[in-house]
Protein backbone atom coordinates (compact mmCIF):
# COMPACT_ATOMS: atom_id res chain seq x y z
CA UNK A 1 0.00 0.00 0.00
CA UNK A 2 1.38 3.36 -1.00
CA UNK A 3 1.40 6.55 1.05
CA UNK A 4 -1.43 8.17 -0.90
CA UNK A 5 -3.54 5.02 -0.65
CA UNK A 6 -2.98 4.95 3.11
CA UNK A 7 -4.02 8.59 3.46
CA UNK A 8 -7.14 8.08 1.36
CA UNK A 9 -8.04 4.96 3.34
CA UNK A 10 -7.64 6.89 6.62
CA UNK A 11 -9.75 9.79 5.32
CA UNK A 12 -12.59 7.47 4.32
CA UNK A 13 -12.49 5.67 7.66
CA UNK A 14 -12.30 9.01 9.52
CA UNK A 15 -15.37 10.46 7.82
CA UNK A 16 -17.37 7.26 8.27
CA UNK A 17 -16.43 7.22 11.95
CA UNK A 18 -17.36 10.91 12.30
CA UNK A 19 -20.80 10.29 10.81
CA UNK A 20 -21.37 7.61 13.44
CA UNK A 21 -19.92 9.71 16.28
CA UNK A 22 -22.22 12.62 15.46
CA UNK A 23 -25.22 10.43 16.29
CA UNK A 24 -24.01 9.10 19.65
CA UNK A 25 -25.30 10.65 22.91
CA UNK A 26 -26.92 13.67 21.28
CA UNK A 27 -29.39 15.76 23.27
CA UNK A 28 -31.75 17.71 21.05
CA UNK A 29 -32.78 21.25 21.79
CA UNK A 30 -36.33 20.11 22.51
CA UNK A 31 -35.08 17.51 25.02
CA UNK A 32 -32.83 20.09 26.70
CA UNK A 33 -35.64 22.66 26.81
CA UNK A 34 -33.43 25.38 25.34
CA UNK A 35 -34.55 25.89 21.78
CA UNK A 36 -32.74 28.60 19.82
CA UNK A 37 -35.00 30.72 17.63
CA UNK A 38 -34.78 29.83 13.95
CA UNK A 39 -33.47 26.29 14.49
CA UNK A 40 -35.17 22.95 14.29
CA UNK A 41 -36.11 21.29 17.57
CA UNK A 42 -34.10 18.18 16.75
CA UNK A 43 -30.87 20.18 16.36
CA UNK A 44 -28.29 19.29 19.02
CA UNK A 45 -28.22 21.46 22.12
CA UNK A 46 -24.47 21.01 22.58
CA UNK A 47 -22.69 19.21 19.75
CA UNK A 48 -19.29 18.94 21.52
CA UNK A 49 -17.59 18.90 18.13
CA UNK A 50 -14.02 19.25 19.43
CA UNK A 51 -14.42 16.17 21.65
CA UNK A 52 -16.10 14.20 18.86
CA UNK A 53 -13.34 15.07 16.36
CA UNK A 54 -10.63 13.96 18.82
CA UNK A 55 -12.36 10.65 19.55
CA UNK A 56 -13.08 10.15 15.86
CA UNK A 57 -9.37 10.57 15.05
CA UNK A 58 -8.32 8.09 17.73
CA UNK A 59 -10.88 5.44 16.77
CA UNK A 60 -10.24 5.91 13.03
CA UNK A 61 -6.50 5.46 13.62
CA UNK A 62 -7.15 2.15 15.37
CA UNK A 63 -9.44 0.91 12.61
CA UNK A 64 -6.93 2.09 10.00
CA UNK A 65 -4.10 0.19 11.72
CA UNK A 66 -6.10 -3.03 11.61
CA UNK A 67 -7.11 -2.65 7.95
CA UNK A 68 -3.66 -1.45 6.85
CA UNK A 69 -2.04 -4.41 8.60
CA UNK A 70 -4.37 -6.81 6.82
CA UNK A 71 -3.49 -5.21 3.47
CA UNK A 72 0.27 -4.84 4.04
CA UNK A 73 0.87 -8.31 5.49
CA UNK A 74 -1.58 -9.87 2.99
CA UNK A 75 -3.57 -11.66 5.68
CA UNK A 76 -6.59 -11.56 3.37
CA UNK A 77 -6.06 -11.30 -0.37
CA UNK A 78 -8.43 -10.87 -3.30
CA UNK A 79 -7.98 -14.56 -4.07
CA UNK A 80 -9.39 -15.38 -0.64
CA UNK A 81 -12.60 -13.46 -1.27
CA UNK A 82 -13.02 -13.88 -5.02
CA UNK A 83 -16.22 -15.89 -5.31
CA UNK A 84 -16.93 -15.28 -8.98
CA UNK A 85 -13.79 -16.73 -10.57
CA UNK A 86 -13.05 -19.46 -8.05
CA UNK A 87 -14.07 -22.21 -10.46
CA UNK A 88 -12.98 -20.48 -13.65
CA UNK A 89 -14.88 -18.40 -16.14
CA UNK A 90 -17.95 -20.08 -17.54
CA UNK A 91 -17.52 -23.36 -15.70
CA UNK A 92 -19.97 -24.62 -13.16
CA UNK A 93 -19.24 -25.56 -9.58
CA UNK A 94 -18.07 -29.12 -8.94
CA UNK A 95 -20.82 -31.55 -8.02
N, CA, C and O atoms as CSV, one atom per row, in Angstrom:
chain,resi,resn,atom,element,x,y,z
A,1,UNK,N,N,0.846,-1.163,0.000
A,1,UNK,CA,C,0.000,0.000,0.000
A,1,UNK,C,C,0.892,1.227,0.000
A,1,UNK,O,O,1.813,1.347,0.809
A,2,UNK,N,N,0.606,2.132,-0.916
A,2,UNK,CA,C,1.383,3.364,-1.004
A,2,UNK,C,C,0.931,4.402,0.021
A,2,UNK,O,O,-0.067,4.220,0.718
A,3,UNK,N,N,1.689,5.493,0.093
A,3,UNK,CA,C,1.396,6.551,1.054
A,3,UNK,C,C,0.051,7.208,0.744
A,3,UNK,O,O,-0.756,7.428,1.647
A,4,UNK,N,N,-0.189,7.517,-0.519
A,4,UNK,CA,C,-1.435,8.171,-0.904
A,4,UNK,C,C,-2.622,7.255,-0.624
A,4,UNK,O,O,-3.658,7.711,-0.141
A,5,UNK,N,N,-2.479,5.976,-0.923
A,5,UNK,CA,C,-3.540,5.017,-0.649
A,5,UNK,C,C,-3.829,4.948,0.844
A,5,UNK,O,O,-4.989,4.873,1.246
A,6,UNK,N,N,-2.800,4.973,1.658
A,6,UNK,CA,C,-2.979,4.948,3.105
A,6,UNK,C,C,-3.697,6.179,3.613
A,6,UNK,O,O,-4.545,6.083,4.500
A,7,UNK,N,N,-3.362,7.345,3.054
A,7,UNK,CA,C,-4.016,8.589,3.464
A,7,UNK,C,C,-5.485,8.590,3.040
A,7,UNK,O,O,-6.355,9.000,3.809
A,8,UNK,N,N,-5.757,8.138,1.833
A,8,UNK,CA,C,-7.143,8.078,1.358
A,8,UNK,C,C,-7.949,7.095,2.192
A,8,UNK,O,O,-9.095,7.375,2.544
A,9,UNK,N,N,-7.365,5.950,2.510
A,9,UNK,CA,C,-8.044,4.960,3.343
A,9,UNK,C,C,-8.363,5.552,4.711
A,9,UNK,O,O,-9.470,5.367,5.218
A,10,UNK,N,N,-7.411,6.264,5.318
A,10,UNK,CA,C,-7.640,6.888,6.620
A,10,UNK,C,C,-8.738,7.943,6.528
A,10,UNK,O,O,-9.582,8.030,7.420
A,11,UNK,N,N,-8.740,8.742,5.468
A,11,UNK,CA,C,-9.754,9.788,5.318
A,11,UNK,C,C,-11.153,9.195,5.210
A,11,UNK,O,O,-12.099,9.711,5.804
A,12,UNK,N,N,-11.281,8.121,4.457
A,12,UNK,CA,C,-12.587,7.467,4.317
A,12,UNK,C,C,-13.043,6.906,5.656
A,12,UNK,O,O,-14.195,7.087,6.049
A,13,UNK,N,N,-12.144,6.230,6.353
A,13,UNK,CA,C,-12.487,5.670,7.665
A,13,UNK,C,C,-12.823,6.790,8.646
A,13,UNK,O,O,-13.759,6.660,9.435
A,14,UNK,N,N,-12.065,7.895,8.603
A,14,UNK,CA,C,-12.295,9.007,9.522
A,14,UNK,C,C,-13.682,9.609,9.330
A,14,UNK,O,O,-14.399,9.841,10.303
A,15,UNK,N,N,-14.063,9.863,8.078
A,15,UNK,CA,C,-15.369,10.463,7.824
A,15,UNK,C,C,-16.505,9.508,8.172
A,15,UNK,O,O,-17.532,9.940,8.694
A,16,UNK,N,N,-16.339,8.224,7.892
A,16,UNK,CA,C,-17.371,7.261,8.270
A,16,UNK,C,C,-17.516,7.195,9.791
A,16,UNK,O,O,-18.629,7.107,10.309
A,17,UNK,N,N,-16.402,7.239,10.493
A,17,UNK,CA,C,-16.432,7.220,11.948
A,17,UNK,C,C,-17.063,8.501,12.488
A,17,UNK,O,O,-17.815,8.453,13.461
A,18,UNK,N,N,-16.769,9.640,11.873
A,18,UNK,CA,C,-17.360,10.905,12.304
A,18,UNK,C,C,-18.874,10.889,12.135
A,18,UNK,O,O,-19.598,11.365,13.009
A,19,UNK,N,N,-19.359,10.349,11.027
A,19,UNK,CA,C,-20.799,10.293,10.807
A,19,UNK,C,C,-21.490,9.440,11.866
A,19,UNK,O,O,-22.631,9.717,12.237
A,20,UNK,N,N,-20.815,8.416,12.348
A,20,UNK,CA,C,-21.372,7.612,13.438
A,20,UNK,C,C,-21.275,8.367,14.756
A,20,UNK,O,O,-22.227,8.373,15.536
A,21,UNK,N,N,-20.141,9.001,15.011
A,21,UNK,CA,C,-19.924,9.711,16.281
A,21,UNK,C,C,-20.879,10.882,16.448
A,21,UNK,O,O,-21.233,11.231,17.575
A,22,UNK,N,N,-21.302,11.493,15.355
A,22,UNK,CA,C,-22.222,12.623,15.459
A,22,UNK,C,C,-23.599,12.208,15.965
A,22,UNK,O,O,-24.372,13.048,16.426
A,23,UNK,N,N,-23.908,10.918,15.880
A,23,UNK,CA,C,-25.220,10.429,16.292
A,23,UNK,C,C,-25.248,9.870,17.715
A,23,UNK,O,O,-26.321,9.564,18.236
A,24,UNK,N,N,-24.099,9.737,18.338
A,24,UNK,CA,C,-24.014,9.096,19.647
A,24,UNK,C,C,-24.186,10.126,20.759
A,24,UNK,O,O,-23.540,11.174,20.747
A,25,UNK,N,N,-25.053,9.826,21.714
A,25,UNK,CA,C,-25.300,10.654,22.906
A,25,UNK,C,C,-25.586,12.113,22.568
A,25,UNK,O,O,-24.951,13.024,23.101
A,26,UNK,N,N,-26.536,12.317,21.687
A,26,UNK,CA,C,-26.922,13.669,21.284
A,26,UNK,C,C,-28.201,14.047,22.025
A,26,UNK,O,O,-29.167,13.284,22.042
A,27,UNK,N,N,-28.199,15.215,22.630
A,27,UNK,CA,C,-29.393,15.756,23.266
A,27,UNK,C,C,-29.927,16.865,22.376
A,27,UNK,O,O,-29.236,17.846,22.102
A,28,UNK,N,N,-31.176,16.695,21.926
A,28,UNK,CA,C,-31.754,17.705,21.047
A,28,UNK,C,C,-32.138,18.939,21.846
A,28,UNK,O,O,-32.210,18.908,23.074
A,29,UNK,N,N,-32.382,20.018,21.130
A,29,UNK,CA,C,-32.776,21.255,21.788
A,29,UNK,C,C,-34.127,21.115,22.479
A,29,UNK,O,O,-34.349,21.699,23.540
A,30,UNK,N,N,-35.035,20.337,21.874
A,30,UNK,CA,C,-36.334,20.105,22.508
A,30,UNK,C,C,-36.180,19.326,23.811
A,30,UNK,O,O,-36.838,19.637,24.804
A,31,UNK,N,N,-35.300,18.300,23.809
A,31,UNK,CA,C,-35.078,17.513,25.023
A,31,UNK,C,C,-34.422,18.354,26.116
A,31,UNK,O,O,-34.722,18.190,27.298
A,32,UNK,N,N,-33.530,19.250,25.718
A,32,UNK,CA,C,-32.831,20.086,26.698
A,32,UNK,C,C,-33.708,21.240,27.184
A,32,UNK,O,O,-33.433,21.829,28.229
A,33,UNK,N,N,-34.759,21.567,26.434
A,33,UNK,CA,C,-35.641,22.659,26.814
A,33,UNK,C,C,-35.063,24.030,26.520
A,33,UNK,O,O,-35.529,25.026,27.074
A,34,UNK,N,N,-34.070,24.100,25.670
A,34,UNK,CA,C,-33.430,25.378,25.341
A,34,UNK,C,C,-33.353,25.526,23.828
A,34,UNK,O,O,-32.286,25.407,23.227
A,35,UNK,N,N,-34.501,25.788,23.232
A,35,UNK,CA,C,-34.553,25.885,21.776
A,35,UNK,C,C,-34.161,27.285,21.316
A,35,UNK,O,O,-34.706,28.284,21.783
A,36,UNK,N,N,-33.207,27.335,20.392
A,36,UNK,CA,C,-32.742,28.598,19.822
A,36,UNK,C,C,-33.686,28.987,18.695
A,36,UNK,O,O,-34.054,28.152,17.869
A,37,UNK,N,N,-34.072,30.242,18.662
A,37,UNK,CA,C,-34.998,30.722,17.632
A,37,UNK,C,C,-34.395,30.530,16.241
A,37,UNK,O,O,-33.227,30.836,16.003
A,38,UNK,N,N,-35.216,30.019,15.334
A,38,UNK,CA,C,-34.781,29.828,13.955
A,38,UNK,C,C,-34.130,28.485,13.684
A,38,UNK,O,O,-33.695,28.229,12.562
A,39,UNK,N,N,-34.054,27.619,14.692
A,39,UNK,CA,C,-33.469,26.287,14.491
A,39,UNK,C,C,-34.539,25.231,14.690
A,39,UNK,O,O,-35.578,25.470,15.304
A,40,UNK,N,N,-34.252,24.067,14.155
A,40,UNK,CA,C,-35.175,22.946,14.293
A,40,UNK,C,C,-35.052,22.370,15.698
A,40,UNK,O,O,-33.979,22.426,16.300
A,41,UNK,N,N,-36.119,21.828,16.214
A,41,UNK,CA,C,-36.111,21.287,17.573
A,41,UNK,C,C,-35.216,20.088,17.748
A,41,UNK,O,O,-34.759,19.807,18.856
A,42,UNK,N,N,-34.955,19.368,16.654
A,42,UNK,CA,C,-34.099,18.184,16.747
A,42,UNK,C,C,-32.611,18.504,16.604
A,42,UNK,O,O,-31.775,17.602,16.645
A,43,UNK,N,N,-32.283,19.780,16.436
A,43,UNK,CA,C,-30.874,20.182,16.358
A,43,UNK,C,C,-30.212,19.949,17.719
A,43,UNK,O,O,-30.859,20.117,18.753
A,44,UNK,N,N,-28.944,19.569,17.734
A,44,UNK,CA,C,-28.288,19.294,19.015
A,44,UNK,C,C,-28.156,20.545,19.879
A,44,UNK,O,O,-27.884,21.640,19.387
A,45,UNK,N,N,-28.357,20.350,21.180
A,45,UNK,CA,C,-28.220,21.464,22.117
A,45,UNK,C,C,-26.743,21.808,22.317
A,45,UNK,O,O,-26.378,22.983,22.354
A,46,UNK,N,N,-25.916,20.807,22.441
A,46,UNK,CA,C,-24.473,21.012,22.582
A,46,UNK,C,C,-23.778,19.900,21.797
A,46,UNK,O,O,-23.736,18.755,22.248
A,47,UNK,N,N,-23.241,20.227,20.638
A,47,UNK,CA,C,-22.691,19.206,19.747
A,47,UNK,C,C,-21.368,18.625,20.233
A,47,UNK,O,O,-21.037,17.491,19.887
A,48,UNK,N,N,-20.598,19.379,21.031
A,48,UNK,CA,C,-19.288,18.935,21.523
A,48,UNK,C,C,-18.407,18.462,20.364
A,48,UNK,O,O,-17.838,17.372,20.405
A,49,UNK,N,N,-18.308,19.303,19.334
A,49,UNK,CA,C,-17.589,18.900,18.127
A,49,UNK,C,C,-16.105,18.638,18.368
A,49,UNK,O,O,-15.550,17.696,17.802
A,50,UNK,N,N,-15.457,19.447,19.193
A,50,UNK,CA,C,-14.018,19.246,19.428
A,50,UNK,C,C,-13.770,17.862,20.031
A,50,UNK,O,O,-12.859,17.153,19.602
A,51,UNK,N,N,-14.568,17.481,21.012
A,51,UNK,CA,C,-14.425,16.171,21.654
A,51,UNK,C,C,-14.725,15.054,20.657
A,51,UNK,O,O,-14.031,14.038,20.641
A,52,UNK,N,N,-15.739,15.231,19.838
A,52,UNK,CA,C,-16.098,14.198,18.863
A,52,UNK,C,C,-15.018,14.030,17.791
A,52,UNK,O,O,-14.745,12.912,17.354
A,53,UNK,N,N,-14.405,15.137,17.368
A,53,UNK,CA,C,-13.336,15.067,16.361
A,53,UNK,C,C,-12.112,14.357,16.936
A,53,UNK,O,O,-11.476,13.563,16.242
A,54,UNK,N,N,-11.777,14.633,18.190
A,54,UNK,CA,C,-10.632,13.965,18.820
A,54,UNK,C,C,-10.875,12.470,18.927
A,54,UNK,O,O,-10.018,11.669,18.554
A,55,UNK,N,N,-12.052,12.090,19.439
A,55,UNK,CA,C,-12.356,10.654,19.550
A,55,UNK,C,C,-12.457,9.981,18.193
A,55,UNK,O,O,-12.047,8.831,18.034
A,56,UNK,N,N,-12.999,10.690,17.217
A,56,UNK,CA,C,-13.076,10.151,15.856
A,56,UNK,C,C,-11.683,9.861,15.318
A,56,UNK,O,O,-11.464,8.816,14.706
A,57,UNK,N,N,-10.745,10.765,15.534
A,57,UNK,CA,C,-9.373,10.574,15.046
A,57,UNK,C,C,-8.711,9.381,15.708
A,57,UNK,O,O,-8.010,8.615,15.047
A,58,UNK,N,N,-8.924,9.215,17.008
A,58,UNK,CA,C,-8.321,8.088,17.732
A,58,UNK,C,C,-8.910,6.757,17.263
A,58,UNK,O,O,-8.174,5.811,16.981
A,59,UNK,N,N,-10.223,6.692,17.182
A,59,UNK,CA,C,-10.885,5.443,16.769
A,59,UNK,C,C,-10.563,5.117,15.317
A,59,UNK,O,O,-10.316,3.958,14.981
A,60,UNK,N,N,-10.563,6.137,14.448
A,60,UNK,CA,C,-10.240,5.910,13.029
A,60,UNK,C,C,-8.805,5.429,12.866
A,60,UNK,O,O,-8.529,4.605,11.993
A,61,UNK,N,N,-7.888,5.927,13.689
A,61,UNK,CA,C,-6.499,5.459,13.617
A,61,UNK,C,C,-6.406,3.985,13.984
A,61,UNK,O,O,-5.661,3.235,13.354
A,62,UNK,N,N,-7.151,3.567,14.992
A,62,UNK,CA,C,-7.152,2.152,15.374
A,62,UNK,C,C,-7.719,1.260,14.284
A,62,UNK,O,O,-7.151,0.213,13.972
A,63,UNK,N,N,-8.833,1.674,13.707
A,63,UNK,CA,C,-9.439,0.906,12.611
A,63,UNK,C,C,-8.499,0.875,11.409
A,63,UNK,O,O,-8.345,-0.156,10.755
A,64,UNK,N,N,-7.867,2.028,11.124
A,64,UNK,CA,C,-6.927,2.092,10.000
A,64,UNK,C,C,-5.747,1.148,10.217
A,64,UNK,O,O,-5.320,0.470,9.283
A,65,UNK,N,N,-5.221,1.098,11.431
A,65,UNK,CA,C,-4.097,0.192,11.722
A,65,UNK,C,C,-4.466,-1.258,11.443
A,65,UNK,O,O,-3.672,-2.007,10.874
A,66,UNK,N,N,-5.656,-1.647,11.839
A,66,UNK,CA,C,-6.096,-3.029,11.608
A,66,UNK,C,C,-6.214,-3.310,10.113
A,66,UNK,O,O,-5.686,-4.309,9.624
A,67,UNK,N,N,-6.909,-2.429,9.382
A,67,UNK,CA,C,-7.111,-2.652,7.946
A,67,UNK,C,C,-5.797,-2.556,7.182
A,67,UNK,O,O,-5.550,-3.359,6.283
A,68,UNK,N,N,-4.949,-1.584,7.527
A,68,UNK,CA,C,-3.661,-1.452,6.847
A,68,UNK,C,C,-2.783,-2.671,7.102
A,68,UNK,O,O,-2.077,-3.119,6.199
A,69,UNK,N,N,-2.816,-3.210,8.306
A,69,UNK,CA,C,-2.035,-4.412,8.604
A,69,UNK,C,C,-2.512,-5.596,7.778
A,69,UNK,O,O,-1.703,-6.376,7.275
A,70,UNK,N,N,-3.811,-5.727,7.640
A,70,UNK,CA,C,-4.368,-6.811,6.819
A,70,UNK,C,C,-3.912,-6.673,5.372
A,70,UNK,O,O,-3.580,-7.666,4.724
A,71,UNK,N,N,-3.896,-5.440,4.863
A,71,UNK,CA,C,-3.490,-5.214,3.472
A,71,UNK,C,C,-1.983,-5.397,3.304
A,71,UNK,O,O,-1.546,-6.073,2.373
A,72,UNK,N,N,-1.191,-4.809,4.184
A,72,UNK,CA,C,0.269,-4.839,4.038
A,72,UNK,C,C,0.820,-6.257,4.210
A,72,UNK,O,O,1.660,-6.695,3.423
A,73,UNK,N,N,0.356,-6.970,5.224
A,73,UNK,CA,C,0.867,-8.314,5.493
A,73,UNK,C,C,0.110,-9.396,4.721
A,73,UNK,O,O,0.360,-10.587,4.905
A,74,UNK,N,N,-0.815,-8.975,3.859
A,74,UNK,CA,C,-1.583,-9.874,2.989
A,74,UNK,C,C,-2.238,-11.003,3.770
A,74,UNK,O,O,-2.180,-12.164,3.365
A,75,UNK,N,N,-2.857,-10.658,4.884
A,75,UNK,CA,C,-3.566,-11.660,5.677
A,75,UNK,C,C,-4.823,-12.128,4.959
A,75,UNK,O,O,-5.213,-13.290,5.072
A,76,UNK,N,N,-5.454,-11.225,4.224
A,76,UNK,CA,C,-6.587,-11.556,3.371
A,76,UNK,C,C,-6.287,-10.950,2.007
A,76,UNK,O,O,-6.014,-9.755,1.894
A,77,UNK,N,N,-6.340,-11.775,0.986
A,77,UNK,CA,C,-6.064,-11.299,-0.368
A,77,UNK,C,C,-7.337,-11.353,-1.205
A,77,UNK,O,O,-8.356,-11.883,-0.763
A,78,UNK,N,N,-7.273,-10.804,-2.415
A,78,UNK,CA,C,-8.426,-10.875,-3.304
A,78,UNK,C,C,-8.751,-12.312,-3.688
A,78,UNK,O,O,-9.914,-12.645,-3.916
A,79,UNK,N,N,-7.737,-13.159,-3.760
A,79,UNK,CA,C,-7.979,-14.563,-4.072
A,79,UNK,C,C,-8.785,-15.252,-2.974
A,79,UNK,O,O,-9.525,-16.197,-3.248
A,80,UNK,N,N,-8.648,-14.790,-1.747
A,80,UNK,CA,C,-9.394,-15.384,-0.644
A,80,UNK,C,C,-10.878,-15.034,-0.690
A,80,UNK,O,O,-11.710,-15.808,-0.218
A,81,UNK,N,N,-11.212,-13.890,-1.248
A,81,UNK,CA,C,-12.604,-13.456,-1.267
A,81,UNK,C,C,-13.230,-13.447,-2.656
A,81,UNK,O,O,-14.380,-13.034,-2.804
A,82,UNK,N,N,-12.513,-13.885,-3.658
A,82,UNK,CA,C,-13.023,-13.883,-5.019
A,82,UNK,C,C,-13.942,-15.074,-5.222
A,82,UNK,O,O,-13.481,-16.199,-5.411
A,83,UNK,N,N,-15.238,-14.823,-5.181
A,83,UNK,CA,C,-16.217,-15.894,-5.315
A,83,UNK,C,C,-16.621,-16.146,-6.762
A,83,UNK,O,O,-17.118,-17.224,-7.090
A,84,UNK,N,N,-16.411,-15.160,-7.627
A,84,UNK,CA,C,-16.926,-15.276,-8.982
A,84,UNK,C,C,-15.998,-16.047,-9.919
A,84,UNK,O,O,-16.476,-16.663,-10.872
A,85,UNK,N,N,-14.707,-16.030,-9.681
A,85,UNK,CA,C,-13.790,-16.731,-10.572
A,85,UNK,C,C,-13.123,-17.919,-9.889
A,85,UNK,O,O,-12.125,-18.438,-10.387
A,86,UNK,N,N,-13.650,-18.341,-8.786
A,86,UNK,CA,C,-13.053,-19.456,-8.050
A,86,UNK,C,C,-12.989,-20.726,-8.902
A,86,UNK,O,O,-12.002,-21.460,-8.850
A,87,UNK,N,N,-14.032,-20.983,-9.678
A,87,UNK,CA,C,-14.070,-22.211,-10.458
A,87,UNK,C,C,-13.775,-21.970,-11.923
A,87,UNK,O,O,-13.973,-22.865,-12.745
A,88,UNK,N,N,-13.310,-20.794,-12.266
A,88,UNK,CA,C,-12.980,-20.481,-13.652
A,88,UNK,C,C,-14.145,-19.821,-14.348
A,88,UNK,O,O,-15.295,-19.955,-13.928
A,89,UNK,N,N,-13.846,-19.114,-15.403
A,89,UNK,CA,C,-14.884,-18.400,-16.136
A,89,UNK,C,C,-15.746,-19.382,-16.921
A,89,UNK,O,O,-15.231,-20.215,-17.667
A,90,UNK,N,N,-17.022,-19.282,-16.752
A,90,UNK,CA,C,-17.945,-20.082,-17.541
A,90,UNK,C,C,-18.118,-21.520,-17.073
A,90,UNK,O,O,-19.000,-22.215,-17.578
A,91,UNK,N,N,-17.338,-21.976,-16.160
A,91,UNK,CA,C,-17.519,-23.357,-15.701
A,91,UNK,C,C,-18.444,-23.372,-14.499
A,91,UNK,O,O,-18.585,-22.374,-13.792
A,92,UNK,N,N,-19.057,-24.492,-14.282
A,92,UNK,CA,C,-19.971,-24.616,-13.163
A,92,UNK,C,C,-19.223,-25.174,-11.959
A,92,UNK,O,O,-18.116,-25.698,-12.082
A,93,UNK,N,N,-19.828,-25.055,-10.836
A,93,UNK,CA,C,-19.236,-25.556,-9.583
A,93,UNK,C,C,-19.176,-27.074,-9.615
A,93,UNK,O,O,-20.037,-27.716,-10.216
A,94,UNK,N,N,-18.163,-27.657,-8.973
A,94,UNK,CA,C,-18.074,-29.121,-8.938
A,94,UNK,C,C,-19.259,-29.706,-8.189
A,94,UNK,O,O,-19.802,-29.106,-7.262
A,95,UNK,N,N,-19.639,-30.909,-8.630
A,95,UNK,CA,C,-20.822,-31.554,-8.024
A,95,UNK,C,C,-20.427,-32.578,-7.026
A,95,UNK,O,O,-21.289,-33.216,-6.421
